[in-house]
Amino acid sequence: MSVIAIAGGHGQIARQLIRDLHAAGQQVVAIVRNPDHVPDVESDGARAVVIDLESASVADLAAVLTGADAVVFAAGAGPGSGSGRKDTMDRGGSVLLADAALAAGVPRFVQISSIGTDTADDPAVDPVFAAYLRAKRAAEDDLRTRDGLDWTIVRPGVLVNEPATGLVTISTTDTRDEVTRADVAAVLARILLRGGFAGRTVTVVGGDTPIDAALDPFAG
C-alpha cells in the first residue's frame, strides 16, 4: 500500500482520484484549504489535512508530506479568481509543494497542468486566462528543474462532467478534444499505481484506447 498526498483534494478531478485510489487499496491524504471540505474528502476515503498553500511554509507542508510515496498537485485558484491568484496558487502552490516534497523525501510528483500554455503570450487570449496559462507554464518549467523528484506532468483536454469511459488518447501534442474528469482521474491513478512515467509530459483526451494501453508507450 502506498501513501499518496493530493494538494487541492476537494477539486472535481481530485475527489474522483481519491475514490479511485481508495478503491485500489491506497492510503490517501487530501490537503484542503477550507475546513468545510473535510467531510467530503473523508467520505471519498481520504484522511484530510487543512492547510493553505498560499500561506503555509515549506516546513509546514513537508510535515504533512512526511512518509508519502507520491504527491499530486491538483490545486488551483479556480473560476472567478484574478490574475494575481493564478500566479500565487497555480504556480506558487506547485512550487511550494515541490519544495516540500523534496524536504520530506517524497520521491514522486504528479502535476495536473493545462493544454495551451504555449498560447499564454497571444494578445488575443483573455488576460486572466493568459495569466492562468503563464502560471501553469511556469509551474511546469519549475518542475522540470527539480533534481531528486520523479515528476510527471498531465495536461487534460477540454474537461467535461460525463461518466468515465475508460477510453482515452494520450500523446505529447496538445489538442482541444474533450475528456471526462473521471477519465483524467483514472489516468492519474494508473500513473501513480504503475510508476515508470518519470520525466513525461502527456496530454489526455477522450479516445478509443483503454487507459493502460494508451499509457504503455510512455512507461519505462
C-alpha positions in Angstrom: 0.0 0.0 0.0 1.3 3.4 -1.0 0.6 6.8 0.7 -0.4 9.4 -1.8 -0.9 13.1 -0.9 -3.2 15.3 -3.1 -3.0 19.1 -2.8 -6.3 20.6 -3.8 -8.1 17.5 -2.6 -11.6 18.9 -2.9 -11.4 19.6 -6.7 -13.6 17.5 -9.0 -10.7 15.5 -10.5 -9.0 15.2 -7.1 -12.1 13.8 -5.4 -12.6 11.2 -8.2 -8.9 10.3 -7.9 -9.2 9.8 -4.1 -12.1 7.4 -4.8 -10.1 5.5 -7.4 -7.0 5.2 -5.2 -9.0 4.3 -2.1 -10.8 1.5 -4.2 -7.3 0.3 -5.2 -6.3 -0.1 -1.5 -4.1 3.0 -1.3 -3.9 5.4 1.6 -4.7 9.0 0.5 -4.1 12.3 2.3 -6.2 15.1 0.9 -4.8 18.6 1.5 -7.7 21.1 1.6 -7.8 24.8 2.4 -11.4 25.0 3.6 -12.3 23.1 6.8 -15.9 22.7 5.4 -14.5 20.4 2.8 -13.1 17.9 5.2 -16.3 15.7 5.4 -16.5 15.4 1.7 -12.9 14.1 1.2 -13.2 11.9 4.2 -16.3 10.3 2.6 -14.3 9.7 -0.5 -11.8 7.7 1.5 -9.0 10.2 2.3 -7.5 11.5 5.5 -8.0 15.2 5.4 -5.4 17.9 6.4 -6.4 21.5 6.4 -3.5 23.7 5.2 -3.5 26.8 2.9 -0.9 26.6 0.2 -0.9 30.4 -0.2 0.3 30.9 3.4 2.0 27.7 4.5 5.7 27.4 4.9 7.8 24.6 3.3 8.3 23.1 6.7 4.5 23.2 7.4 3.8 21.3 4.3 6.7 19.0 4.5 5.4 17.8 7.9 2.2 16.8 6.2 4.0 15.0 3.4 6.4 13.0 5.5 6.0 9.3 4.8 4.2 9.8 1.5 5.3 7.9 -1.6 3.9 10.4 -4.1 2.3 13.8 -4.2 -0.3 15.2 -6.7 -0.7 18.9 -7.5 -4.4 19.2 -8.2 -4.9 22.7 -6.7 -5.8 25.9 -8.5 -7.2 29.3 -8.0 -10.4 28.3 -9.7 -13.0 30.2 -11.7 -13.6 33.8 -10.8 -10.1 34.4 -9.4 -7.9 37.2 -10.7 -4.5 37.2 -12.3 -2.7 37.5 -9.0 -4.2 34.4 -7.5 -3.5 32.5 -10.7 0.2 33.1 -10.0 0.2 32.5 -6.3 -1.9 29.4 -6.5 -1.4 27.7 -9.9 2.4 28.5 -10.0 3.3 29.3 -6.4 1.3 26.4 -4.9 3.0 23.9 -7.2 6.5 25.3 -6.4 5.7 25.1 -2.7 4.5 21.5 -3.0 7.7 20.6 -4.9 9.9 22.3 -2.3 8.0 20.5 0.5 8.2 17.1 -1.3 11.9 17.4 -1.6 12.2 18.4 2.0 10.1 15.5 3.1 11.9 13.0 0.9 8.8 12.2 -1.3 10.2 10.6 -4.5 7.3 11.2 -7.0 5.4 14.3 -8.1 2.4 14.3 -10.5 1.2 17.7 -11.7 -2.1 18.4 -13.3 -1.4 21.2 -15.8 -3.2 22.6 -18.8 -3.2 22.5 -22.6 -2.4 25.7 -24.4 0.4 27.0 -22.2 2.2 28.0 -25.4 -0.5 30.5 -26.2 -0.2 32.4 -23.0 1.5 35.4 -24.7 -1.0 35.6 -27.5 -2.7 39.1 -27.3 -5.9 37.5 -28.4 -6.2 35.4 -25.2 -8.2 36.8 -22.4 -5.8 38.5 -19.9 -6.9 36.5 -16.9 -6.8 33.2 -18.8 -3.4 34.2 -20.1 -2.2 34.7 -16.5 -3.5 31.2 -15.7 -1.6 29.7 -18.7 1.6 31.5 -17.8 1.3 30.3 -14.2 0.8 26.7 -15.4 3.7 27.1 -17.8 6.0 28.4 -15.1 4.9 25.6 -12.8 5.8 23.0 -15.4 9.2 24.8 -16.1 10.0 24.8 -12.3 9.2 21.1 -12.0 11.5 20.2 -14.9 14.4 21.7 -13.0 13.9 19.5 -9.9 16.7 17.0 -9.2 15.5 14.3 -6.9 11.9 14.3 -8.0 10.4 11.7 -10.4 7.9 14.1 -12.0 5.1 13.5 -14.4 3.0 16.3 -16.0 -0.5 15.6 -17.2 -2.3 18.1 -19.4 -6.1 17.3 -19.8 -8.0 18.4 -22.8 -11.3 20.2 -22.5 -12.9 18.9 -19.3 -16.5 17.7 -19.2 -18.6 16.2 -16.5 -19.6 12.9 -18.0 -19.3 9.3 -16.8 -15.9 7.7 -17.2 -15.4 5.8 -20.5 -12.1 4.1 -19.7 -11.0 5.0 -23.2 -8.6 7.8 -24.0 -5.9 9.1 -26.3 -2.6 10.0 -24.7 0.0 11.9 -26.6 2.7 14.6 -26.4 0.6 17.0 -28.6 -1.9 19.5 -27.2 -5.4 19.1 -28.5 -8.7 20.7 -27.6 -10.6 17.5 -27.7 -12.9 16.8 -24.8 -12.1 14.4 -21.9 -14.2 13.5 -18.9 -12.8 14.5 -15.5 -13.4 10.9 -14.4 -11.2 9.6 -17.2 -8.4 12.1 -16.3 -8.6 10.8 -12.7 -8.4 7.2 -13.9 -5.3 8.1 -15.9 -3.7 9.8 -12.9 -4.5 6.8 -10.7 -2.9 4.4 -13.2 0.2 6.6 -13.4 0.5 6.6 -9.7 -0.2 2.8 -9.3 2.0 1.7 -12.2 5.0 4.0 -11.8 7.6 4.4 -14.5 6.5 7.7 -16.0 9.2 10.0 -14.7 10.1 12.9 -16.9 7.0 12.6 -19.1 4.6 15.4 -20.2 1.5 14.0 -21.7 -1.9 15.3 -22.9 -5.0 13.3 -22.2 -8.2 13.5 -24.2 -11.1 11.2 -25.0 -10.3 8.4 -27.4 -10.8 4.7 -28.2 -7.9 3.1 -26.4 -8.1 1.5 -22.9 -6.1 3.6 -20.4 -3.3 1.1 -19.7 -2.7 0.5 -23.4 -2.7 4.3 -24.0 -0.1 4.7 -21.2 2.2 1.9 -22.3 4.2 3.9 -24.9 5.2 6.4 -22.1 6.1 3.8 -19.4 9.6 2.9 -18.5 
